Amino acid sequence: MVAHVVRYQPYTKRLMALVGDGAIGGVVDVDHLERIGDLHIAHSYVRGNWRQEDLAPSALMSKSCHDIDWIAAVVGRPAVRVASFGSLHHFREGVAPHGSGSRCLSCGVEPHCAFSAKRFYLGALADPDGWRWPLSVVADAPSEEAVLAALESGPYGRCVYRCDNDVVDHQVVIVEFDGGATASFTMSAFTEQGHRRLQIGGTRGHLEGDGERIRHFDYLTRTTATYELEASRGSSAADGHGGGDGGSSPTSSLPSATETGPPSPRTPGRAARPTRPSGPRSRRVAGEPLSRSMPWRLPVRVRGSAMRIGRAVCDA
């Protein structure tokens, strides 16, 4: 079961209320960016538990199932065409720096490497939340001695260019919805980790958001309104998904249909069945339609040059 907790962020509730109240008219296009972050990708998807599709779902499903669900809720119509492109671009041996070693503790270029495990994990010891993430899966105890021992022989001490990872480090998804609205989604490791970024173009106005504030521009009045959202922790799972985890707890009330669409937490749904390719990497979506009330069940996997449709679900 996947808890689509991004629906329950204070940010999402406010944004969906604006869309539901007609502040921008009809939704025409959505542009959404998931900023995985350079160190998060290295920890979880290169060295960590989510690095291989044989061990975990696709990177799109494990990292961005929230975003795919979110886009479907914003548009509120069935998807009719989906295309996706992506690859493992950077974290592979072919682009390893000259003179680099197999492990960071014995690597001659480690002091100059942005992905140094030694710098990252020892630095996390100074963070009050560092044991919760990322150190709890790396070492036996939150101490320099324990961390160095783990980096000496464990998976998190490996060079990011010489791991056994095969999941993508960047991927885009483009969607055409019933009625002609479109959406583009980018999942990228090559960013600073942080809240999602978005733009929504409507027939009467435009919205921009960064997880902490929303900017609304009205085409008729030529005025701009900015909505500052209540402070929350960071955007990651360790930080509670920007307030979404608390908002979806059993003690909290469910958002209204205006905010997120009718929730259906016990509906497992069926994977949409791809039929009749409409392009080299595009497939027409059939089966159960995607809607405000049902999260997407279409994890698009990109591995090498092939696109596959998967069913596994989890979060990272």
C-alpha positions in Angstrom: 0.0 0.0 0.0 1.2 3.5 -0.8 0.2 6.5 1.3 0.0 9.4 -1.1 0.8 11.9 1.6 1.8 14.8 -0.6 -2.0 15.3 -1.0 -2.2 16.2 2.7 0.5 18.9 2.8 -0.7 22.4 3.8 0.8 23.5 0.6 -1.2 21.1 -1.5 -4.4 21.8 0.3 -4.1 25.5 -0.4 -3.2 25.0 -4.0 -6.0 22.5 -4.7 -8.5 24.9 -3.0 -7.4 27.7 -5.5 -7.8 25.3 -8.4 -11.1 24.0 -7.2 -12.4 27.5 -6.6 -11.7 28.4 -10.2 -8.9 30.9 -9.5 -7.2 30.0 -12.7 -10.2 28.7 -14.7 -9.6 25.4 -16.4 -6.3 23.7 -16.0 -4.5 23.6 -19.4 -0.9 22.6 -18.5 1.2 21.5 -15.6 5.0 21.6 -15.3 6.3 19.8 -12.2 9.8 19.2 -11.0 10.9 16.6 -8.3 14.3 17.7 -6.9 15.7 14.4 -5.6 19.0 16.1 -4.8 22.6 15.1 -5.5 23.3 13.5 -2.1 20.0 11.8 -1.8 20.4 10.1 -5.1 23.9 9.0 -4.1 22.7 7.6 -0.7 19.5 5.9 -1.7 19.7 5.2 -5.4 23.4 4.6 -6.1 24.8 3.1 -2.9 21.5 2.3 -1.1 18.5 0.0 -1.0 16.8 1.4 -4.1 19.7 1.2 -6.4 18.6 -1.8 -8.5 15.3 -2.6 -10.2 15.7 -6.2 -9.2 15.8 -5.1 -5.5 13.2 -2.4 -5.6 10.7 -0.7 -8.0 11.7 1.7 -10.6 13.1 5.0 -9.5 10.0 6.8 -10.8 7.8 4.6 -8.7 9.9 4.5 -5.5 10.7 8.2 -5.5 8.0 10.0 -7.4 4.8 8.1 -7.0 3.6 11.1 -4.9 4.2 13.4 -7.8 2.4 11.3 -10.4 -0.6 11.0 -8.0 -0.4 14.8 -7.4 -0.5 15.7 -11.1 -3.5 13.4 -11.7 -5.3 15.1 -8.8 -4.6 18.6 -10.1 -5.8 17.9 -13.7 -8.7 15.8 -12.6 -9.2 14.0 -15.9 -8.2 10.6 -17.3 -4.9 10.4 -19.1 -5.0 9.2 -22.7 -1.3 9.2 -23.7 1.9 8.9 -21.7 5.5 9.1 -22.9 8.6 8.8 -20.8 12.4 9.2 -21.4 15.3 8.8 -19.0 18.6 7.1 -18.3 21.4 6.4 -15.9 23.5 9.4 -17.1 26.2 10.1 -14.5 26.6 7.5 -11.8 28.5 4.8 -13.8 32.1 3.8 -14.3 32.4 5.3 -17.7 32.4 8.8 -16.2 34.5 8.1 -13.1 37.2 10.7 -12.4 40.7 9.7 -13.4 42.6 8.2 -10.5 39.5 7.5 -8.4 39.3 4.3 -6.4 36.6 1.8 -5.6 36.0 3.1 -2.0 36.0 6.7 -0.7 38.3 6.1 2.3 41.1 5.0 0.0 40.5 7.2 -3.0 43.0 9.8 -4.0 40.4 12.2 -5.5 38.0 11.9 -2.6 38.7 15.4 -1.2 37.6 16.9 -4.5 34.6 14.7 -5.2 31.2 16.1 -4.6 29.9 12.7 -3.7 32.4 11.8 -1.0 30.9 9.3 1.4 33.4 10.3 4.0 32.4 13.9 3.9 28.7 13.3 3.7 28.3 10.7 6.4 30.8 12.1 8.9 29.3 15.5 8.3 25.8 14.0 9.2 27.1 13.3 12.7 26.9 17.0 13.4 23.2 17.1 12.4 20.8 16.4 15.3 18.6 14.5 12.9 21.5 12.8 11.2 21.0 9.5 12.9 17.4 9.3 11.7 18.6 10.0 8.1 20.9 9.0 6.7 23.1 7.3 9.3 20.7 4.8 10.8 21.0 2.5 7.7 24.8 3.1 7.4 26.4 2.4 10.8 25.6 0.6 14.0 25.9 3.7 16.1 26.1 7.5 15.6 29.8 7.8 16.2 32.8 8.6 14.1 34.3 5.2 14.8 31.2 3.3 13.8 30.7 5.4 10.6 34.3 4.9 9.5 34.0 1.2 10.1 30.9 1.0 8.0 32.5 3.0 5.2 35.5 0.7 5.2 33.6 -2.4 4.2 29.9 -1.6 3.8 27.9 -0.5 0.7 27.7 3.1 1.7 31.5 3.6 1.4 31.7 2.7 -2.2 32.5 5.1 -5.0 29.3 6.3 -6.7 30.9 5.6 -10.1 31.7 2.0 -9.2 28.5 0.7 -7.6 26.1 -2.0 -8.9 23.2 0.5 -9.5 21.1 0.4 -12.6 18.1 2.8 -11.9 17.9 6.0 -13.7 19.2 9.3 -12.3 16.9 11.5 -14.3 13.5 10.9 -16.1 10.8 12.9 -17.7 7.1 11.9 -18.1 4.8 13.8 -20.5 1.0 13.2 -20.3 -2.0 14.2 -22.5 -5.3 14.1 -20.6 -8.8 13.7 -21.8 -9.9 17.2 -23.0 -6.5 18.2 -24.2 -4.7 19.3 -21.0 -1.1 18.3 -20.8 1.5 17.8 -18.0 5.2 17.4 -17.9 7.1 15.9 -15.0 10.8 15.8 -14.4 12.5 13.7 -11.8 16.2 14.8 -11.4 19.2 13.9 -9.3 21.0 17.0 -10.6 19.6 19.5 -8.2 19.8 20.7 -4.6 17.4 18.6 -2.6 14.3 20.5 -1.7 10.6 21.0 -2.2 8.9 20.3 -5.5 8.6 23.2 -8.0 5.6 23.7 -10.2 3.7 25.9 -12.7 0.1 25.5 -13.6 -1.3 27.3 -16.5 -5.1 27.9 -16.6 -7.6 29.7 -18.8 -8.0 32.6 -16.3 -4.7 32.6 -14.4 -1.4 31.1 -13.6 0.0 29.4 -10.4 3.6 29.0 -9.4 4.7 27.1 -6.2 7.8 25.9 -4.4 6.3 23.9 -1.5 6.3 26.9 0.9 4.5 29.6 -1.1 2.1 29.9 -4.0 2.0 32.8 -6.4 -1.2 33.5 -8.3 -1.4 35.8 -11.3 -4.9 36.8 -12.7 -5.1 37.5 -16.4 -8.1 39.9 -16.1 -7.1 42.1 -13.2 -3.3 41.8 -14.0 -2.7 41.4 -10.2 -0.5 38.9 -8.3 -1.3 37.4 -5.0 1.2 35.4 -2.9 0.2 32.9 -0.3 2.8 32.0 2.4 2.2 28.6 3.8 2.8 27.5 7.4 6.3 26.5 8.2 7.0 22.8 7.9 10.0 20.5 7.8 11.8 19.6 4.6 10.4 17.8 1.6 11.9 14.3 2.1 10.4 11.2 3.7 12.7 11.7 6.7 11.2 15.2 7.2 7.6 14.0 7.0 7.0 15.0 3.3 6.5 18.7 4.0 3.8 18.2 6.6 2.0 15.5 4.6 2.7 12.6 6.9 1.1 14.4 9.8 -1.8 15.6 7.7 -2.6 12.0 6.7 -2.4 10.5 10.2 -5.4 8.8 11.7 -6.0 11.8 14.0 -6.2 14.2 11.2 -9.3 15.0 9.0 -9.3 14.1 5.4 -9.0 16.9 2.9 -12.2 17.9 1.1 -12.9 17.0 -2.5 -12.1 20.7 -3.4 -8.7 20.3 -2.0 -7.5 17.0 -3.2 -10.4 15.1 -4.9 -12.3 12.3 -3.1 -9.8 10.1 -1.3 -10.0 6.4 -1.7 -7.3 5.0 0.6 -8.5 1.4 0.4 -8.9 1.2 -3.3 -5.9 -0.7 -4.7 -6.8 -0.2 -8.3 -5.5 -2.0 -11.4 -2.4 -1.2 -13.4 -3.4 0.5 -16.6 -2.8 -1.8 -19.5 -0.6 -0.3 -22.3 -1.9 -1.0 -25.7 -1.1 0.2 -29.3 2.1 2.2 -29.2 1.5 5.7 -30.7 5.2 6.5 -31.0 8.7 5.2 -30.4 8.4 5.7 -26.6 4.7 6.6 -26.3 1.9 4.2 -25.3 -1.8 4.8 -25.3 -3.3 4.3 -21.8 -6.2 1.8 -21.5 -7.8 0.1 -18.6 -8.9 1.9 -15.5 -8.9 5.7 -16.1 -6.7 8.0 -14.0 -8.8 10.4 -11.9 -8.8 12.7 -8.9 -10.0 9.8 -6.8 -7.5 7.2 -7.8 -3.7 7.6 -7.8 -1.8 6.6 -10.9 -1.1 2.9 -11.2 1.3 3.4 -14.1 4.9 3.4 -13.0 6.8 4.0 -16.3 10.2 2.2 -16.1 13.1 3.3 -18.2 16.0 0.9 -18.2 18.6 1.3 -20.9 16.7 2.1 -24.1 13.5 0.3 -23.3 10.4 1.6 -21.6 8.4 -0.8 -19.5 5.2 -0.5 -17.5 5.6 -1.8 -13.9 3.2 -2.5 -11.0 5.4 -2.5 -7.9 4.8 0.2 -5.4 6.8 1.6 -2.5 8.4 4.8 -1.3 11.9 6.0 -0.6 
